[in-house]
Amino acid sequence: MLKVLLKPDYRSQYHKRMISQKQDGDRTLSSFVFKMERLCKRMDRNITESIILSSIRKGLDDRLTSWISAHDPKTIDELLEALQRAERSTRESREMND
């Protein structure tokens, strides 16, 4: 059915959308992660979790890169936990400085 309904280059279109996605301030980190996961799976239903993680990490704000690298998540759940800790840490830092 997908072959009939979608253009032959649908994978390349999803791939372009996936690599162009960047986390923005209007979106929570978890919603960004879930959106990226959906895009990756639309591009390839058999995509590995490590490729999804890599794609998500590339789209994260640069300020989170070192935090995530230090925690080295191996699964999407671990990534979500690390991002939640990063959000809490950032929020607590802001509250201490106010």
C-alpha positions as CSV (number, residue, x, y, z in Angstrom):
1,M,0.0,0.0,0.0
2,L,2.8,2.4,0.8
3,K,4.3,1.9,-2.6
4,V,1.0,2.9,-4.2
5,L,0.3,6.0,-2.0
6,L,3.7,7.5,-1.6
7,K,6.1,8.8,-4.2
8,P,9.1,6.6,-4.9
9,D,11.4,9.1,-3.2
10,Y,9.4,9.3,0.0
11,R,12.4,7.9,2.0
12,S,14.6,10.7,0.8
13,Q,12.0,13.3,1.7
14,Y,11.7,11.9,5.2
15,H,15.5,11.7,5.4
16,K,15.8,15.4,4.5
17,R,13.2,16.3,7.1
18,M,14.9,14.2,9.7
19,I,18.4,15.7,9.2
20,S,17.0,19.2,9.0
21,Q,15.1,19.0,12.3
22,K,16.5,21.0,15.1
23,Q,15.3,21.4,18.7
24,D,13.7,24.7,19.3
25,G,12.7,26.6,22.4
26,D,9.0,26.1,21.7
27,R,9.1,22.4,21.9
28,T,9.9,20.2,25.0
29,L,12.9,17.9,24.7
30,S,10.7,14.8,25.0
31,S,8.4,16.0,22.2
32,F,11.4,16.6,20.0
33,V,12.7,13.1,20.7
34,F,9.3,11.5,19.9
35,K,9.0,13.5,16.7
36,M,12.4,12.5,15.5
37,E,11.7,8.9,16.4
38,R,8.5,9.0,14.3
39,L,10.4,10.6,11.3
40,C,13.1,8.0,11.5
41,K,10.6,5.1,11.5
42,R,8.7,6.6,8.7
43,M,11.9,6.8,6.7
44,D,12.7,3.1,7.5
45,R,10.5,0.8,9.6
46,N,13.6,-1.3,10.3
47,I,15.8,1.5,11.4
48,T,18.0,0.7,14.4
49,E,17.7,2.5,17.7
50,S,21.4,3.6,17.5
51,I,20.7,5.4,14.2
52,I,17.6,7.0,15.7
53,L,19.7,8.1,18.7
54,S,22.4,9.5,16.4
55,S,19.8,11.5,14.5
56,I,18.2,12.9,17.6
57,R,21.6,13.9,19.1
58,K,22.5,15.8,15.9
59,G,19.3,17.9,16.2
60,L,19.7,18.8,19.8
61,D,20.7,22.3,20.9
62,D,24.5,22.5,21.1
63,R,24.4,23.3,24.8
64,L,23.1,19.8,25.4
65,T,25.7,18.0,23.4
66,S,28.4,17.7,26.2
67,W,25.7,16.8,28.8
68,I,24.4,14.0,26.6
69,S,27.9,12.8,25.6
70,A,28.9,12.6,29.3
71,H,25.8,10.3,30.0
72,D,26.3,8.3,26.8
73,P,22.7,7.0,26.5
74,K,22.4,3.7,24.6
75,T,18.6,3.7,24.3
76,I,15.9,6.3,23.6
77,D,14.6,5.8,27.2
78,E,18.1,6.5,28.6
79,L,18.4,9.6,26.3
80,L,15.0,10.9,27.6
81,E,16.2,10.4,31.2
82,A,19.5,12.3,30.5
83,L,17.6,15.1,28.8
84,Q,15.2,15.3,31.8
85,R,18.1,15.6,34.2
86,A,19.6,18.3,31.9
87,E,16.4,20.3,32.0
88,R,16.2,20.0,35.8
89,S,19.8,21.1,36.2
90,T,19.3,24.0,33.9
91,R,16.1,25.1,35.7
92,E,17.8,24.8,39.1
93,S,20.7,26.8,37.9
94,R,18.4,29.6,36.7
95,E,16.5,29.6,39.9
96,M,19.7,29.9,42.0
97,N,20.9,32.8,39.8
98,D,17.6,34.7,40.1
